[in-house]
Amino acid sequence: MKASELAQMSLKDLRSLRERLDDAIAAREQQDRAEVKAKLADLASKAGFSVGELFGTARGGKRGASPVKFRNPKDPTQTWTGRGRKPNWLSEAGGDIERFRV
C-alpha cells in the first residue's frame, strides 16, 4: 500500500487496517513459532532425543505444585503450602504455626 493511499483513508479505516494488521502479525508469529518447533522436534527425534531432553521442560523450570503443609481446623478448605506470603487466617491465629501442620 502506498503512502498516498494511506493519506486518503479516514481515521476509522486506518484503525480498522491497524487491527487487521495486528491480527495478521499475531497469526504469522504463531505460524512461524509452530514451524520452528516442528523442525526442532523433527531434528531431535531423528537424533534420538526428545525436545524436553534437550531444552528441559516447557514450563521453564518452574516448580510443580507443593503438597499442603498447613490447614485451618475451622475451615479445612483454607490451606497453605508454606510457600509465598503467610495467609491471613494463619497470621491472625498467632502463636506457633506448627499446631496447624498437616
Backbone bond lengths (Angstrom), bond angles and torsions (degrees), N, CA, C in turn:
res aa  C-N    CA-C-N  psi(-1)  N-CA   C-N-CA  omega(-1)  CA-C   N-CA-C  phi
1 M - - - 1.443 - - 1.525 107.82 -
2 K 1.297 116.17 133.80 1.457 122.45 -178.03 1.523 110.66 -82.93
3 A 1.331 116.05 155.60 1.460 121.87 179.55 1.523 110.85 -61.37
4 S 1.336 116.94 -35.44 1.467 119.47 -179.82 1.526 110.87 -65.62
5 E 1.329 117.33 -33.76 1.464 120.56 177.38 1.526 110.62 -68.28
6 L 1.325 116.84 -40.08 1.462 120.67 177.93 1.523 111.08 -63.99
7 A 1.313 116.81 -39.64 1.459 121.49 -177.91 1.530 111.68 -64.38
8 Q 1.308 117.50 -27.20 1.455 121.18 -178.57 1.537 113.13 -87.66
9 M 1.328 116.89 -7.77 1.464 119.82 -177.67 1.528 110.75 -80.74
10 S 1.316 115.30 150.03 1.467 119.94 177.39 1.531 109.18 -76.36
11 L 1.319 115.61 165.31 1.459 120.69 179.46 1.531 110.48 -61.19
12 K 1.315 116.49 -40.68 1.458 121.17 179.15 1.526 110.69 -61.70
13 D 1.334 116.54 -44.01 1.460 120.91 179.41 1.526 111.32 -66.13
14 L 1.326 116.72 -38.74 1.466 120.53 178.70 1.531 111.15 -64.19
15 R 1.323 116.05 -42.03 1.472 119.41 178.79 1.530 110.69 -65.97
16 S 1.316 116.09 -39.26 1.453 120.48 177.51 1.531 110.35 -62.90
17 L 1.325 115.37 -42.05 1.464 120.37 178.30 1.525 110.53 -62.89
18 R 1.344 116.80 -41.46 1.460 120.54 179.82 1.526 110.27 -63.07
19 E 1.337 117.76 -41.76 1.464 120.92 178.62 1.525 110.87 -62.38
20 R 1.329 115.84 -43.36 1.467 119.47 178.84 1.513 110.74 -64.21
21 L 1.342 116.96 -38.83 1.460 120.71 177.64 1.525 111.69 -65.15
22 D 1.334 116.54 -43.85 1.462 120.23 178.41 1.523 110.77 -59.89
23 D 1.335 116.72 -42.11 1.460 120.94 178.49 1.529 110.88 -64.78
24 A 1.329 116.39 -41.97 1.461 120.70 -179.96 1.524 110.90 -66.15
25 I 1.324 116.99 -39.06 1.468 120.82 178.88 1.526 110.13 -64.92
26 A 1.330 116.87 -45.12 1.458 120.68 179.90 1.525 110.93 -62.14
27 A 1.328 116.91 -42.05 1.465 120.96 179.21 1.521 110.86 -64.20
28 R 1.334 116.71 -41.63 1.468 120.14 179.92 1.522 111.09 -66.40
29 E 1.343 117.00 -39.01 1.457 120.57 178.34 1.524 110.32 -62.35
30 Q 1.332 117.24 -43.93 1.457 120.68 178.20 1.521 111.23 -62.42
31 Q 1.321 116.07 -42.69 1.455 120.72 -179.71 1.520 110.35 -63.47
32 D 1.329 117.60 -45.68 1.466 121.10 -179.93 1.523 111.20 -63.45
33 R 1.330 116.83 -41.87 1.465 120.45 179.03 1.531 110.50 -62.93
34 A 1.328 116.23 -42.46 1.461 119.95 -179.66 1.524 110.92 -64.26
35 E 1.325 117.15 -38.96 1.459 120.82 178.71 1.524 111.39 -65.33
36 V 1.330 116.71 -42.68 1.470 120.22 179.39 1.528 109.92 -65.38
37 K 1.338 117.00 -42.86 1.455 120.00 178.43 1.522 111.22 -60.67
38 A 1.334 116.75 -42.09 1.458 120.84 -179.95 1.526 110.48 -64.39
39 K 1.336 117.00 -41.17 1.469 120.46 178.79 1.523 111.09 -64.59
40 L 1.337 116.81 -42.24 1.462 120.18 179.03 1.526 111.29 -65.57
41 A 1.325 116.25 -41.97 1.459 119.78 178.55 1.520 110.76 -63.43
42 D 1.326 117.15 -39.33 1.459 121.47 178.21 1.522 110.84 -65.01
43 L 1.330 117.49 -46.57 1.462 120.98 178.19 1.523 111.38 -61.40
44 A 1.315 116.67 -42.26 1.464 120.57 -179.70 1.521 110.68 -64.48
45 S 1.328 116.95 -45.31 1.464 119.02 -178.81 1.524 111.72 -66.55
46 K 1.321 118.05 -35.39 1.468 120.66 176.91 1.521 111.54 -64.93
47 A 1.332 116.35 -28.80 1.458 120.94 179.34 1.528 111.54 -90.83
48 G 1.339 117.00 -1.15 1.455 120.37 177.40 1.518 114.85 87.82
49 F 1.304 116.95 20.30 1.461 121.40 179.69 1.518 109.92 -120.41
50 S 1.319 114.78 163.88 1.456 119.61 167.85 1.520 106.95 -102.70
51 V 1.313 117.28 159.39 1.459 121.14 178.86 1.524 109.39 -62.24
52 G 1.321 117.05 -37.00 1.458 121.21 178.65 1.516 112.54 -61.53
53 E 1.341 117.04 -36.93 1.464 120.48 177.89 1.523 111.24 -65.94
54 L 1.309 116.23 -37.35 1.467 120.05 -176.40 1.514 112.83 -79.12
55 F 1.319 117.28 -39.44 1.464 120.45 -172.30 1.519 113.94 -117.39
56 G 1.302 118.79 3.05 1.456 120.75 -176.77 1.514 109.84 84.16
57 T 1.302 115.72 -173.29 1.459 119.23 -177.42 1.514 110.88 -72.72
58 A 1.308 115.93 158.70 1.465 121.40 178.68 1.517 111.31 -72.38
59 R 1.321 116.87 -12.25 1.454 120.54 -177.77 1.514 112.24 -78.63
60 G 1.298 118.17 -4.17 1.455 120.45 176.78 1.513 113.44 75.99
61 G 1.324 117.78 25.29 1.438 120.78 176.41 1.515 114.84 80.65
62 K 1.300 117.76 10.48 1.454 120.05 178.09 1.523 109.26 -69.94
63 R 1.298 115.07 152.59 1.449 120.48 178.56 1.516 110.20 -73.54
64 G 1.307 114.52 154.82 1.452 119.66 175.45 1.520 110.66 -80.08
65 A 1.293 115.82 -176.48 1.462 120.91 -179.93 1.521 109.02 -67.18
66 S 1.320 115.95 138.23 1.451 121.50 178.97 1.517 110.20 -92.73
67 P 1.317 116.26 150.73 1.466 117.93 176.03 1.526 110.47 -72.38
68 V 1.304 115.44 155.06 1.460 121.18 178.89 1.522 108.21 -69.37
69 K 1.333 116.69 131.67 1.461 121.25 179.00 1.526 112.49 -111.46
70 F 1.340 116.70 -25.34 1.458 120.33 -178.37 1.524 109.20 -133.70
71 R 1.339 116.14 142.19 1.458 121.27 -179.43 1.526 108.83 -137.25
72 N 1.338 115.54 140.83 1.450 121.51 177.99 1.531 108.17 -80.29
73 P 1.350 119.08 118.29 1.462 119.38 -178.02 1.533 113.07 -67.73
74 K 1.328 117.26 -24.35 1.462 120.45 179.04 1.526 111.94 -77.54
75 D 1.344 116.40 -29.37 1.463 121.94 178.95 1.523 108.00 -141.67
76 P 1.331 118.50 92.19 1.467 122.25 -174.54 1.531 114.44 -60.54
77 T 1.337 117.94 -13.24 1.467 118.98 177.53 1.515 111.50 -75.98
78 Q 1.336 117.04 -16.76 1.462 121.10 179.57 1.526 108.37 -90.19
79 T 1.334 114.15 113.85 1.461 120.10 -178.70 1.518 109.90 -131.17
80 W 1.334 115.12 167.82 1.466 121.18 176.64 1.512 107.94 -148.01
81 T 1.330 116.30 137.75 1.454 121.41 -178.96 1.519 112.65 -88.34
82 G 1.318 116.83 -9.71 1.460 120.13 -176.51 1.513 111.63 94.85
83 R 1.319 116.87 -3.56 1.463 121.88 177.73 1.521 109.36 -102.11
84 G 1.315 115.27 147.38 1.458 119.24 176.50 1.515 111.79 77.53
85 R 1.304 114.81 -168.41 1.459 121.71 -177.43 1.522 111.54 -66.24
86 K 1.309 115.98 140.56 1.460 121.20 179.28 1.533 108.32 -66.65
87 P 1.338 117.90 132.25 1.464 119.96 -178.63 1.527 112.10 -67.52
88 N 1.319 115.69 155.60 1.460 121.53 -177.72 1.520 112.58 -57.93
89 W 1.339 117.57 -42.90 1.461 119.67 -177.49 1.516 111.07 -60.09
90 L 1.324 117.42 -32.79 1.452 121.17 -179.90 1.526 110.88 -78.91
91 S 1.320 117.28 -38.79 1.465 121.24 178.17 1.522 110.76 -65.95
92 E 1.335 116.52 -41.41 1.462 121.45 -178.20 1.525 112.20 -68.92
93 A 1.334 116.77 -27.02 1.459 120.41 -179.45 1.528 110.71 -68.00
94 G 1.334 116.68 -31.37 1.456 121.23 179.24 1.515 112.29 64.45
95 G 1.321 115.49 177.33 1.456 120.84 178.56 1.512 112.32 72.49
96 D 1.312 114.39 -159.52 1.459 122.24 -176.77 1.529 110.07 -76.85
97 I 1.308 116.66 122.97 1.466 119.49 -178.01 1.534 112.02 -76.12
98 E 1.303 117.49 -12.16 1.463 120.58 -179.21 1.532 111.83 -61.68
99 R 1.311 118.15 -23.13 1.466 120.56 179.26 1.522 111.52 -68.96
100 F 1.341 117.44 -14.69 1.472 121.54 178.16 1.535 112.27 -99.37
101 R 1.333 116.29 -0.84 1.465 120.31 -177.81 1.526 110.05 -64.90
102 V 1.328 114.58 138.11 1.471 120.79 -179.39 1.509 108.94 -83.53
